[in-house]
Amino acid sequence: MRSKLDEACHNLDDMRRQKTLFGILFLVILIGALALIRSQPWGRVDLRFLKPDSSGWIACIKVNENEHGDLSVIKPDGSEILITNDEANDLAPAWSPDGKKIVFSSNRVDNVYQLFTVDPDGAGISQLTQGSGAKLEPAYDIDGKHILYIAQGIVTEIDAKGIHAEQLVPPPHLLKQMQEQMGQLSFRYARRAPTEHRLIGAAQRVDTGELAIFHYIHPDYQQETPPVTLLEAVRVDIDWSKNSSEMVLAAAGAVLPDPQTNQPRKVSMLAIIDFTENVTQPALAPPLWGSQDNSEAAIQPVWSPDGTRIAYVRCEFEKGGALKRTGLMVIASDGGSPTELIDGEAWDPSWSPDGKQIVFSLGPEGNRQLYTVTLEGEQKQLTQSGDYIRPRFSPK
């Protein structure tokens, strides 16, 4: 009788242990599943009642002693939030239109550059893309629902939750045809128009390297070879106006025919391309600025929020053909003489949302500090030491 009672108690203890083990296993699996879901952008739920207001915040990259970039944010009071601080190399931060997210490229997983998103106060870094091949130069669409980026030289788009990616330029059904016509292209970056689905990008032919490409595509012409303008140049930079009807083109060392001899010569210019009348054959207005002897050049043009001005970096051509940065300039978009705001080695200008100031880097590589400058030339130094690049004002 006693042995049966002991056996029953023993069996009962076994059942309790099994239930406990099953409960622990279930809890571990549940926690792992929740962690996996939360690691994805589509699985993140921000439960904070007080979320950061990024008005006036500046996202940038701080290059550390190992020449790797760390993502940093400078707040209006001058304090700095070092969002990443590790051996990974972080690149190219870009704000979402509502100022609630920052997307950037990083090789922090398996040494492959993928896209990541993070809150501006550093909370919740989430991996957006996966797979082989580097993903670079991310930029949010104006609606915040998609992000453009460059994958192995091709313009690609992914939704902001990281679920669906699509190859845009060259489109898959035209890839072979465009390669036969223009050779292998490798895009540097892409820009979506603010109010329409027009898309531009700057690329280079892989075989020659020095041929810069301006590419324009409109969804109405996806089923045909998209209109393409080829411009042989050392460098081409582009930016849309806020109404999407005009685009600024900065071409350094462009090869154009001489109007008198019709022979090719190199010139540098800053010009506006107008899509108002015809989206497939836009009008090229006379250059806002030009260097007929190709001694100077304009790069990194950025349109002001109200569309009345364009900021750009002035450069000089050195003997070997390299571009030396010599100042930060502003010119009226309807013409006139450019105004020098900064004399020196300026990098990466970005307008504040109200258009009253510009943030930029200043100094030689290895010691570039962040500054802001007003249109009246009033400067403010934001950082004192280190090496800061790619500053971007929050659009909030």
N, C-alpha and C positions, 0 to 999 in steps of 0.2 A: 504494500500500500504506500509505504514511504517512498519506495523507488519510483513508483508511478507519479507521485506528487513531485519528486525531484526532477523527473524527466519533463513533466509539464512546465515546471518553473524554468527549466533550462531552455525549452522550446520558446517559451514566452520571452526570455531574455534575448534569444537569437532574433526573434521577430522584431523586438525593439531596436536591437543593433542594426538590423537590416533597414528598418524604417529611418533610423538616424543617418545611416550612410547614404541611403537614397535621397534623403532630405538635403544632406550636405552637397551631394553630387548635383542635385537639381539647382541648388543655390549657386554653386560654382558656374554651372552652365548658363544660368540666367544672368549672372553678373558679367560673364564673358560676352554673352550675346548683346547685352545692353551696352557694354563698353565698345563692342564692334560697331553697333548701330550709331552710337554717339560719336565715334571717330569719323563718321562720314558726314559731309555737310548736310545731306538730306535728313540725317538722323538727329541733328542737334536741336535742342529746344532750350532757349535761354530763359531761365526761370528767375533771373534777377529783376527786382522791382525797379531799381535805380540803374539805368543803363547810361554809359558815357555819352555826353554830348560832345562831338568832335569838332565843333565850330572853332576855326582858327588853328586846328591841329595840323602838323606837317609830318607826313610819313617820308622816310628817307632810308638810305643804306649807309651804315657806318662800317668802313673797311677796317678790319682789325689788323693786328701785327702780323698775322699769317697771310695777309692779303685776301682774306675771306670776308664776305659781307655779312653783317648782322642787321636785321630789320629794327629800325628805331623810329620813335615818334617824339616830336618836339611839341610841347604844349604851349599855349599863349603866355603862361607865366615863366617860360624859360626852362621848366623842368623837362627831363628826358625820361622816356620809358624805353628801355632796351628790351624789346620784345623777344629777340633771340640772342643768345650769347654762347656760341658753340663752334665746333670745327666745320660745320656745314657752310656752304656758300649761298647766301640769299641775294636775289637780284630783283630789280624792276618792280617795285611796289606800285600798286594802282588802287585808288579808292572806288568803292561802289558809289553810285549816284546819290544815295541817301546818307553817305558818310558813316555807315554802320559796319562796314567790312573793308578789309584790305586784302587784296590778292597779290601773291608774289610767287616767284619761281625759286626753287631750292633743291639742292642735291642731297638733302638730309636723309633720304631713304634709298639705300642701295647705290648711292653715288650717281643716281640718275635724276636729272632736273625734272621735277614735277611741279604742278601748281598747288598752292596751299592758300587757305583763307584764314583770317584771324580777326578778332574784334580789335578795335583801335587801342584798347587798354591792355592788350596782350592775352585776353582770355580765349581759350578754346581754339588752338591751332588745329585745322582739319585738312587732310589731304583731299584734293579735288580730282586729280587725274592719276592714272596708273598706266602700267605697260611700259614697253621699251621706247627709247627715243626721247630726246630732250624736249621739254615744253617751255617756251621762252616768251618774253615780252607780252604778258597778259594785259588786257584792257577791257573793262566792263562796257557793255552796250549801255546806251543812255537810259533804258528802262530797267537796268539792273538784273535782268533775267538771264542774260547770256554773257559769256566772257570770250573774247577773241584771243588767240595766241598763235605762236608759230611752232609747228611740229615738223622737224626735219625739213625746214625750208618751205613748208606749205601752210597757208593761212587756214586755221581750224577754229571752230566755235564749239563751246560746250555750255550746257545750261548751268546756272549758278548752283545747282544742287549736285552737279557732277555725275548725272545719270546718262546723258546722251551727248555724244560728240559728233560733229559733222565737218567733213572737209569742204572748204568753201572755194579757195583759189589756189591752184587751178581746180575747177570742179572735176570730180572723178571721170565723168564721161568725156571731158575735153582735155584731160591730162596729156595723153599721147599726142593729140593734135597740136597742142600748144608747144610741147617739147620739140616736135618736128619743125615748127615755124620759128621758135625763138631760142631753142636750146634749153638746157637744164637751168631752171631758175631757183634761186634761194632767197626767200623773202626775209627782210630784216625785222619788219613790224607791219602792223595793219591798223587802220583807223576807220571806225564806222562813223558815218555822218550822224549828227545829233538828232535830227528829226525825220530822217528817211533811211531807207536800207541801202544807201549807196556806200560803197566800200572802196578804200584806197589803200595801197601798200607800197613800200619801197623794197626793191629786190635787186639782186645782182646775178648776172649770168655766171654760172659756176666755171665755165671754161676760160673766161677772160678775167673775171674778178672785178675789173674797173667799170663795167657797164652797169649803171644804175637804171632801174626800171620804175616808171610810174604806172600803176595799174588801176583801172577804174572798172567797176562792175555794178550793174543794176539788175534787180531780180527779174525785170521784164525781158532781159536778154540772156538768161541763164541757159537756154536751150541752144544758143548759138555761140560762136566764138566771141567772148566779151571784148568790148573796145579796149585797146591797149595802146598807150603812148610810150614809145621807147625813147629814152634820152641818154645818150652816152655822156657820162659825167663821172667825176671823182666821187661825188656824194650827192644824194638827193634826199631832202627832208620835206615833209608835207604836214598840213594841219587843216581841219575844216573850220569854217566859220560856224557860229552858233545857229544860224538859220539854214545851214546845209546847202545854200545856193552858191557859195563861193569857197574856194580852197586856195591856200597859199602854198607856193612851190618855191623852195630854196634849192638852187642847183649850183654846186661848186665845181668849177672846171668843166662846164658843159661844152660839148663840141657842136657848134652851130655854124651855118654858112655865113660868110662875110657878105653883107648886103651889097657891097661894091664889087667885089671880085668873085663872089659865089664860091670861094674856096673855104674849106673848113678852118675854123679857129676856135680857141678856147676862151670862153667868157664865163663869168659868174653873175648870177642874178637872183633877185627876189621878185616874184611875180604872182599875180592873182589869176586864177582860172575860174571863169564864171559859167555856172551850169543853169542859169536862170532861163535862158531861151531854148537851149537844146542839151539834153542830158547825154546824148551820144557824141555830139561834136561841140564841146564847150568852147567858149571864146577865151582866147589868151590876150589879156590886156597888156599894154606896154609895161615893162618892168617898173616896179616901185623903186627899185635900186639896182644898179649894175656896176660891174667892174670890167670895162672893155679890155683892159690889158691883163686881166686875170691875176692881178696882184693881191686882191682881197676877195673874200667870200662871205656869204651868210649861211649859217647852219642853225638847226634847232628852232625854227620859227614857231611861235605860239600865239594864237589869236586871243585877244582880250575878250572877256565875257560879253561885253556890249558890242563887239564887232568893229569898234572904231580904231583899234590899234593892233599892231603886231610887234611882239618882242622877238628878238633873235640875237644869236651870238655872232659877233664879228670876228673874222679870222684873217690872217695873212698867209700867203703861200710861201713856204720856205724853199730853199734851193733844191732840195731833194723831192719837192712836191707835197710834203706833209703840210697839214693845216695847223697853224699856231693861233690859239685863241687870244684875242686882244681886247675884247670889251663886250658889254651888254648894251644893246641898242633897242630903241623903240621908234617905229615909224607909223604914221597915220595910214589906215587902210585905203583912203581915197587919194593918197599921194602926198608929196612934200619931202622935205629933207629929213633924214633920220636924226634922232637925238641920242647922244651918248649918255647913258645912265651910270655906267661903271667902266672905268679904264682898268683892264687887267684880264687875267685868265679866268673867264666866266664859263660856267657849265650849267646845263639843264634848267632853264628858266621855267617857272610855273606861276600863273596868275592866281591871286586870291579871288574868291567868288564875287566880291564886290568890285574887282578890277582896279583897286586903289594901290595895290602893291604887288611886287614880284618877289618870289623866293628863288634863290639860286645858290650854287656853290662857287667859291672864289679861291683861287690859288693853284699851285702846281700839284700834280698827282702825288699822293702821300700826305698832303697837308691842305686839303680843301675844306674850308669852313663854310657854314651856312650863313647867309645874309638875307635880309629883305631890303628892298628899296622902293620908295614911292615914285610917282611920276615926276615929282619935284626934285628927285635926287637925294632924298633923306634916307640914309642907310642905318641899318641896325644889325649888329653881329649877334647871331644866335648861338653859335658854338665857339669854343676857345681852343680846343686841341682835338687831335684825331684826324680822320679823313672821311668826309661826308659827301655822298653823291646822290643823284636822282631824287631831290626833294619834290614833294607834291602836296599842295594845299588840299585839305579836305574840302569837298564841294558843299559841305553842310552850311 
